[in-house]
Amino acid sequence: MTSQKTGLDALLTPDNCVLVLIDHQPFQFANLHSHDPTMVINNVVALAKTAKSFGVPTILTTVLEERGGYLIQGLQDVFPEQKPIDRTFINTWEDRRVVDAVKATGRKKIVMAALWTEICLAMPTIHALGEGYEVYIVTDASGGVSLEAHEMAVRRMIQAGAVPITWMVFGSELQRDWAREASVPALAENMMAHGGGTGVAFAWEMQLLRTGSRGAG
């Protein structure tokens, strides 16, 4: 017997999930201490680009943007036409506009990333789980005010039923089969831009293919 967390149906596909990105704003980055802020920016932008390349509906939201700052430019640039839903609720899932936007997709798997993990990710994750959604939390595109705060929040969400993933996992599950060649170029470009050592190695492989694998000597 399988559950919603095991078996093939537990994996993400471009057709079964929606991405919600919460509060990647200057105020939240100012007290981000669980991760290097540069890395979180890299990862959340990569996450957004991955969703866009696979056609996954993506919802952007901020809290009190006039005081907390607008969505970081790198993330807004992925969806230049989309105005983030600006909230007063700390818990995103209490804002009906966000909930209705998710419902409009007809999808029950929600992929979430947020600043901060212990508040702006934990609250809507636990709330949405209670309403029958499956929630996948992208831990490396999120962060907290301390490593302890981030880790305790991740534990709390897992206890509530959330599934922790990272941005590369998201792209890999959506791709699933390298024979699906249409989505490979965008995935490869994203990996080279944001994938660190993996991206560098892939670029090197492309260089060798172009040069016929000639040796350096």
N, C-alpha and C positions, 0 to 999 in steps of 0.2 A: 504494500500500500504506500502511496506517495502523499505528501502534504504539499502545501503551497511553497514550502522551502526546499523540496527535493523533487527530483525528476526533471525532465526536459522543460516542462512548463514553468519551472522556477527561474529559468534563465530569461534575461531580457532580450527583446527583439525590437526592431524599429517600429513595429506595429502594436506593441502591447504596453508601452510606457509613456510617461510624460515627465519632463524635467522641470523642477521648480528651483530657482536660484534666489536665495534670500539674503539681502543686506550686505552685499559686498561693496561697502561704502567706506569713505575715509575715517569716520569716527570709529568704526569697528576695527579697522586695520591699526589704528593708533594704539590700541591696547591688546594686540594679538601677540601672545607669547608662547603658544604651544608649537608654532611652526614659524619658519622664516616667512615673512610676508611676501617676499618675492616669489617663493615657491607656491604659495597659495594662489597668488595672482596667475602664475604660469598654469597651474592645474585647473583653475576654474575657467580660464579662457579656453584651455584645451578641451575641457568638458563641454563647454558651450559650442565650440566649433564641431566637436564630434556629433552632438545632437543635431546641429543644423545640417551637417553633411548627410546624415541618415534620415532626415525629415522627421525627427522626433519633436513633437510640440514642446515649446519651451516658454515658461512663464517667468518673467523677471519681476522682482518686488523689492522695494526699499521701505525704510521706516523713517518718517520725519526728515525727508531729504533736504529740506531747507536749512535744517540745523545739523543733521548727521552727514550731509554731503551727498552729491549725486552718485549714482552707480559708477564704478571705476570705468574709465574710458575704454580700456581694452576689452572689457566685457560688453559694454554698450555697442562698440564697433562691430561685434559679431551680429547683432540684431539692431542696426541703426534705425529701422523703421518702428521699433517697438518702444513705447513709453512704459517704463516700469510702473507697476501698481504701487503707489505710495500709501503707506498705512500709518495708522496711529496705534493699532494693536501690536503688542510685542509678539503675541502668538499669531503667526500668519494665518493659521487655520481658523481663526475667529473672524477673519475678514471675508465676507461673503463673496466679494469680487474674485478673490483668489480661488476659493472653493468652487464657485460657479465656473471659473475658467478651466479648472481641472475636470469638473464634471462634464463640461462641453466636449472634451476630448473622447469621452466614453471609455477611458482607460483606467484600470484599477491598480496598476503598478506605478508608484510615484518614486522618482529618483530625486533626492533632495541634497543640496549643499547650502551651508549658511555660515555666517559669522554672527554671533558666536555659537559654537557647538552646544554649549551647556544651556543656552537659553533659546536662541532663534532657530536652532535645528531641533533640539529636544522637544520643545513644546508642540510644534506642529506635527512632528513625527508621531509622538505618543497620541495626540488627538486624532490624527488621520487613521492610525492603526485601530483605534477604538471605533471608528466608523466603517471598518471593513476593508480599508485599503491595504495593499502591500507596500511597504516603504523601504527603499534602498537608500542608505545614507552614504554619501561620497566623502569619506573621512579626510582625504588629502586635498580636497577642495573646500574644506571647512577648517575652523580653528577656534580656540578658546583663549581666555585671558591667562591661562597657565596650562602646562602639560597635564597637571592633575585634573583641572576642570574639563579639559577635552576628553581625557581618558575615562573619567567617571561618567560623563555624559554618554559616551559611546557604550559603556557597559549598561547604563540605565536603558538606553534605547534597544539594545540587544535583548535585555530581559523582557522588554515590552513586546518584542517580536520583530524589530527592524533587522535588516540585512546590511552589514557593512561591506562597501566595495571601494575601489579607487578608480580614478578617471580612466586608466588604461584598461581596467577590467570592463568598464562600461563600453568602450570601443570594441574590445575583443568579443564581447557577447553579442553586440549588434552585428559585427561582421560575420562571425561564426564559421564561415567557410570561404577560403581563399578563392574558390571557384566563382564566387559572386564578384566578378571583376569590376562591375560598374562602380562600386563604392571603394575599391582599393586605392585609387589615386588620392582621393581626399584624405583617407585614413593615413596613408603614407606621408603625405605632406604635413599633416597635423603631428604625426609622430616625429618627423624630422625637426619641426619647429619647437616642439614642447617636450619631447620624450627623453631628454638628457642623453645618457650614454647609449640607450637603445636607438635614439634618433641618429646619433653620430655614427653608430655602427651600420645602420641601414643606409645612410648617405654614402658611407665608404663602400658598401656592397654595390650600390648603384654606380659608383665610380669605377669599380673593377669590371662590372658588366660592360660599361661603355668603352673601356680601354682593352677589352679582351683579356682581362686578368693578367696583364703583363707584370712582371716582377719589378721591384724598384731598382734593381741592379741592371 
